[in-house]
Amino acid sequence: MNEVCTLNELMDAERPALMIEIGKNKYFLSEKAKHDVGWPVAEKDFIENYLNIWAAGFKACFCGYGKELALSKEIEKHKYFLSEKAHYDVGLEFATNNFNENYLVIWNEGFESASNKPRCHNIENCFNGA
């Protein structure tokens, strides 16, 4: 039977995984800058550039969506945003390649993080749908 948990319990359980991801981000930002950028910079950059992608992967797994279906939905959203930004349809192949190059690793890490957690459904019907 699935455990019922609160969003606060879920956030507390997920905090260590997020800290690891922010730490990785700090490492890569520091390497690029050739000096230690510090935790606040890495945290802000992660939140602004990667948190939504990581969370989408986590949500997909946590809510029990198949990985391929969830990933294809995420690429469709990415295609929409790229097309809006470019003011023309960038095409699925371009969007897929762009997503894979820029976001797939972080999305997978969110998905894998959720796959290591016990299912605790009934949190607002898994965040009110896909």
C-alpha positions in Angstrom: 0.0 0.0 0.0 1.2 3.5 -0.8 2.3 5.7 2.1 0.5 9.1 2.4 2.9 11.9 3.1 2.8 15.7 3.2 4.6 18.0 0.8 6.8 19.1 3.8 7.8 15.5 4.4 8.6 15.0 0.8 10.7 18.2 0.7 12.6 17.2 3.8 13.3 13.7 2.3 14.5 15.3 -0.9 16.8 18.0 0.6 20.0 15.8 0.6 19.6 15.0 -3.2 19.1 18.7 -4.0 22.2 19.6 -1.9 24.2 17.1 -4.0 22.9 18.7 -7.2 23.7 22.2 -6.1 27.2 21.0 -5.0 27.8 19.6 -8.5 26.6 22.9 -10.0 29.0 24.8 -7.7 31.9 22.6 -8.9 31.1 23.2 -12.6 30.5 26.9 -12.2 33.8 27.2 -10.2 35.7 25.3 -12.9 34.3 27.6 -15.6 35.1 30.7 -13.5 38.5 29.4 -12.5 37.7 30.2 -8.8 35.3 29.1 -6.1 32.0 30.8 -6.9 30.6 30.1 -3.5 27.4 28.3 -2.4 25.0 31.2 -2.7 25.9 31.7 -6.4 25.7 28.0 -7.2 22.3 27.7 -5.4 20.9 30.8 -7.2 22.1 29.5 -10.6 20.7 26.0 -9.9 17.3 27.4 -8.9 17.2 29.7 -11.9 18.5 27.3 -14.5 18.0 23.7 -13.4 15.5 23.2 -10.6 12.4 23.1 -12.8 14.0 20.4 -15.0 15.1 18.4 -12.0 11.7 18.7 -10.4 10.0 17.6 -13.6 12.0 14.4 -13.7 11.3 13.8 -10.0 7.6 14.4 -10.4 7.4 12.1 -13.4 8.9 9.2 -11.4 7.2 10.0 -8.1 3.8 10.1 -9.7 4.4 6.8 -11.4 4.7 8.0 -15.0 6.7 5.9 -17.4 10.1 7.4 -18.0 9.7 7.5 -21.8 6.3 9.1 -21.7 7.4 11.7 -19.1 10.5 12.5 -21.1 8.6 12.9 -24.3 6.2 15.3 -22.5 9.1 17.3 -21.2 10.7 17.5 -24.7 7.4 18.7 -26.1 7.3 21.5 -23.5 10.9 22.3 -24.3 10.0 22.5 -28.0 7.2 24.9 -27.2 9.4 27.2 -25.2 12.2 27.2 -27.8 9.7 27.9 -30.6 8.2 30.8 -28.6 11.6 32.2 -28.0 12.6 31.9 -31.7 9.2 33.0 -33.0 9.0 29.9 -35.3 8.6 26.1 -34.9 12.1 24.8 -34.2 11.0 21.2 -34.8 11.0 18.2 -32.6 14.5 17.0 -33.7 16.1 20.3 -32.8 14.2 20.5 -29.5 15.2 16.9 -28.6 18.8 17.4 -29.4 18.8 20.7 -27.4 17.1 19.1 -24.4 19.5 16.1 -24.5 22.6 18.4 -24.6 21.4 20.9 -22.0 19.0 19.3 -19.6 18.7 15.5 -19.9 21.3 14.7 -17.2 19.6 16.9 -14.6 16.2 15.6 -15.6 17.4 12.0 -15.2 18.9 12.8 -11.8 15.5 14.1 -10.7 13.8 11.0 -12.0 16.4 8.7 -10.5 16.1 10.5 -7.1 12.4 9.8 -7.1 12.9 6.2 -8.1 14.8 5.7 -4.8 11.9 7.0 -2.7 8.9 5.0 -1.5 5.8 6.0 -3.3 3.8 8.4 -1.1 0.9 9.4 -3.3 -2.1 11.5 -2.5 -0.2 14.8 -2.5 -2.9 16.8 -4.3 -3.2 14.0 -6.9 0.5 14.2 -7.7 0.7 17.9 -8.0 -2.6 18.2 -9.9 -1.8 16.2 -13.0 1.0 16.0 -15.4 
